[in-house]
Amino acid sequence: MSISFEKLTAGKLAPGAIVPQALDNQWVPTKVLKILTEQEKCLLDWKGRKKAVLSEWRRSLLYAPQVVVNRAALINNAVVVNDYSGENKKHFQELLERRVIVDYLLTEESPEQRPSFDISDEKWFRWLEVIQDTDLACVRLDWGNQDDDFKNISAVFHGYIQSLNMPDKIEHLTSAFRIPKKRREDFRRRLIEVASYAFDIASQGKTVVRNELYKKFVCEDGTRIDDGYYDKDKPFAIQLKEIFDLRYTVNLPDALGRYAFTPKGSPDRTALGDVNQYNLQNLLKDNRVAEFIESLRRMQFATIEQALYLKGLDILSLGDVIEARNTDEWAAYTASLNVLLAAPLEFEDKIDDVAVQFARLNQKITELKIRKMKRSANEIVSRWQPGMMIVIAIGGALMKLSLDPSDPSRILAEALSGPVAIGLAPIAVNLKITASEYIDLGISINFMRSKVSQGREVWNEVKGALKSDPRFKLIEKEEYKTMQDADQSRNENDPNEIV
């Protein structure tokens, strides 16, 4: 069989290309993870798993210009496989041909080369049927020898795990995962144990892998990793699982120089506090730091009118996705996103346009779906006023900026001071369009990732600049809930509807 395909390298991917983390076979939102662990249930007991993964898969196909999917997910993930079975096949093929979906090849030379991981003949032949008449695109880290690339990825993962005994990393993770004061010393000791384990693996001439970490620190002894029996008696199993998963799932987007698409209800990459990323932009010089602070002071928050929106994206078919991507509203949203990503330091006059275009796109998606409905539209829509928020992370410190509900003419800046290094520190800025408990929409765009040479000084400068500006209302807090990429939906808060 000869398949027609385009060989892409990382530089040929769309600037806003993403890798969806929800397709990882171990993904589970934080609240669900806690319930499964506390009730001694396994990942297979999560009733809403298929719906949650489908929602995130639709979210990535709708809101990202391009989606890179690894082979294991393309061939083994039930949600993805269902999208190219039966009537959906032609729509999936169209998304492949339009380079919306890009096949990430690990070591294979072509998409028809069978992967090395276990796969049934039925699944493999189904995949071959999809690609045999499709002109698709595939990406690898390099189309030549990739040994050094793989070693580098493994080394980055191992290096992060082995650095968990460093005081600044411990402080950052303690803050990011909101460890209670009375348990912080135990958490510190546990991170040191994890780092020591990685050091022992390195002394054997090997690098640590996620499954080994799962066996040692997360899963019940004697159980299969894929079944997801998380041991509540292993100290901080929940937090460690999320740390391992987050570092693991950002490996590929970092290596490709693109973005990890964090699912709702899960911590984003700012929780890691890592500076040695493949895709960090250049160090922000002092004059650029001043420009960043000035952009903060000048930024405008769009007030988006309340309207009817879909309650969830899981009701959309691939045909609906394609129809939405063909609209002027999708083109306008994507254009505004590309402008922001191209000049992130000039965000003050760009973020409000992204938010407005995002809302218009979702109104269009809702309108298109209602036209097709044979039942009452009230079953699938709810009234929602999208909210807009900027989240800044400098080291372990966080700041959330949004319109002040008591005075919409001012911007509320909620600051949570955490550990920030005196020297080199990571800085990340996210635009979040927030969802409500009734609406399964919302998105987080990590549009700026860089590092500053004087982290603590920059954090204090940001707070000082906003405190002295009458447009801002600065509130410094000791603690508030971890900021995640979207709010939990109402159903996810009910244990009876989870397991």
C-alpha positions, 0 to 999 in steps of 0.5 A, spaced: 500 500 500 502 506 498 499 512 501 500 520 499 502 524 505 506 530 506 512 530 511 512 536 516 517 538 521 515 542 527 517 549 523 511 547 518 506 546 523 501 552 524 503 557 529 497 556 534 498 548 533 496 544 539 497 537 542 490 535 546 492 533 553 485 530 554 487 524 549 492 521 554 489 515 557 491 517 564 487 523 564 482 525 569 480 532 572 482 533 579 475 533 582 474 526 579 481 524 581 480 525 588 473 522 588 476 516 585 481 515 589 478 516 596 472 511 594 477 506 592 474 506 585 478 505 578 479 509 572 474 505 569 469 506 574 468 514 571 462 514 568 463 521 565 469 519 562 467 518 554 463 525 555 469 528 558 474 526 553 469 527 547 468 535 549 475 536 550 476 533 543 471 537 540 474 543 544 481 542 541 478 541 533 473 547 534 478 552 537 485 551 535 487 552 528 491 545 528 491 539 532 497 534 533 495 527 535 500 522 537 499 515 534 496 511 540 490 516 540 489 516 533 488 508 533 487 506 540 482 512 543 475 510 543 473 517 542 477 518 536 476 512 533 469 513 533 470 519 529 472 515 523 467 509 523 461 509 519 458 516 517 464 520 520 469 517 516 468 522 510 469 528 515 475 525 519 478 524 512 477 532 510 480 534 517 486 530 515 486 533 508 485 540 511 491 539 515 486 540 521 489 533 524 496 532 523 499 525 525 505 525 529 509 519 528 514 517 533 519 512 529 515 510 523 517 512 516 510 513 514 502 513 516 501 506 513 507 503 517 504 499 523 507 502 530 511 498 535 505 498 541 500 493 541 494 494 537 489 489 534 488 487 527 481 490 527 483 497 529 489 497 525 486 495 518 480 500 520 486 506 520 488 503 514 482 504 511 481 511 513 488 513 510 488 509 503 484 515 500 486 521 504 492 526 502 494 527 510 500 530 513 505 527 518 510 530 523 516 527 526 521 531 530 526 529 525 525 525 518 532 523 519 536 520 525 532 522 532 536 518 537 538 525 540 531 528 540 528 522 544 534 522 549 533 530 550 526 529 551 527 523 556 532 527 559 528 533 560 522 529 563 528 525 568 531 532 570 525 535 572 523 529 576 530 529 579 530 536 581 523 535 585 528 535 591 530 542 590 528 548 595 525 552 590 521 547 586 518 544 593 516 551 594 513 552 588 509 546 587 507 546 595 504 553 593 501 551 586 498 545 589 495 548 595 498 544 600 495 545 607 501 548 612 500 542 617 502 537 611 507 541 607 513 538 611 510 531 609 510 533 602 517 536 602 519 529 604 515 526 599 518 530 593 525 528 596 523 521 596 521 521 588 527 525 586 531 520 590 528 514 586 530 518 580 537 519 582 537 511 583 534 510 576 540 514 573 545 511 577 543 505 573 544 508 567 537 509 565 532 515 565 525 514 569 519 513 565 512 515 568 509 508 569 515 506 573 513 513 577 506 510 577 508 504 580 512 506 586 508 513 588 501 513 585 498 506 583 495 500 588 501 495 588 499 489 583 494 493 579 495 494 572 497 501 570 492 502 565 486 500 570 487 506 574 487 504 581 490 510 585 492 508 592 489 513 597 494 510 602 500 512 598 502 519 601 500 525 596 498 520 590 493 525 587 498 531 587 504 526 584 500 523 579 498 530 576 505 532 577 507 526 573 502 527 568 503 534 566 510 534 565 509 528 561 504 531 556 508 537 555 514 533 553 511 533 545 508 540 545 515 543 548 519 539 543 515 541 537 515 548 539 507 549 540 502 549 545 499 544 550 492 544 550 490 543 557 483 540 559 478 543 564 479 541 571 486 540 570 492 544 572 496 547 567 503 548 565 504 554 570 504 549 576 510 545 574 514 552 575 519 549 570 524 554 566 528 549 561 522 549 556 524 548 549 519 553 547 520 559 551 521 565 548 527 569 549 529 572 556 525 578 557 530 584 557 529 590 562 526 594 557 521 589 555 519 587 562 517 595 562 513 594 556 510 588 559 508 592 565 505 598 561 501 593 556 498 591 563 496 598 565 493 599 558 489 593 557 482 593 556 477 588 558 471 587 553 464 586 556 460 581 552 453 581 552 449 575 555 446 570 550 444 563 548 450 558 548 450 550 547 451 547 554 456 542 552 460 541 546 460 533 546 453 534 542 457 536 536 458 531 530 465 532 526 460 535 521 458 540 525 465 542 527 467 542 519 461 547 518 463 551 524 470 552 521 468 554 514 464 560 517 466 567 517 466 567 525 471 562 525 476 565 520 475 572 525 476 568 531 483 564 528 485 571 525 485 575 532 488 569 535 494 569 530 495 576 531 495 575 539 500 569 538 505 573 533 506 579 538 504 577 545 507 583 549 502 587 545 496 584 548 493 590 551 489 591 545 488 584 542 486 580 548 479 583 548 478 582 540 480 574 541 474 574 547 469 578 542 471 573 536 470 567 541 463 569 543 461 570 536 464 564 534 460 560 539 454 564 538 454 561 531 456 554 533 449 554 537 445 557 531 447 552 526 446 546 531 439 549 533 437 549 526 439 542 525 435 540 532 429 536 531 427 537 539 427 543 543 433 548 543 432 549 550 435 542 552 441 544 549 442 551 550 443 556 556 444 563 557 451 565 559 455 571 559 462 570 558 467 572 563 474 574 561 480 574 565 488 574 565 492 570 569 499 571 570 504 567 573 511 569 575 515 563 579 510 561 584 506 567 584 499 568 581 495 574 579 488 574 576 485 580 573 478 581 571 472 586 571 471 588 578 463 586 579 462 591 584 465 597 579 465 594 572 470 601 570 475 598 574 479 591 574 480 587 580 487 584 581 487 578 585 494 577 587 497 570 591 504 571 593 508 565 592 515 563 592 519 567 586 526 566 585 531 572 586 534 570 579 531 567 573 524 565 574 519 563 569 513 568 567 507 565 563 500 569 561 494 566 560 487 569 557 481 565 560 474 566 557 471 563 563 465 558 563 459 557 568 457 551 572 451 550 566 455 551 560 461 547 558 465 552 554 471 556 555 478 556 553 485 558 556 490 561 551 497 561 554 499 566 549 506 568 553 511 564 556 518 567 557 523 568 563 525 574 567 532 575 570 530 578 576 523 574 578 522 577 585 523 584 583 519 583 577 513 581 581 514 586 586 514 591 580 507 588 577 504 589 584 507 596 585 504 598 578 497 596 579 497 598 586 498 605 584 494 605 578 486 608 580 484 603 574 486 597 578 483 594 585 489 590 588 487 585 593 493 581 596 491 574 598 494 569 602 490 563 599 485 562 593 483 556 589 488 554 584 486 557 577 485 552 572 483 552 565 476 552 565 471 551 571 468 545 573 461 543 570 456 542 575 455 535 574 463 534 575 461 536 583 456 530 584 460 524 586 454 520 584 454 522 577 462 520 577 462 513 579 
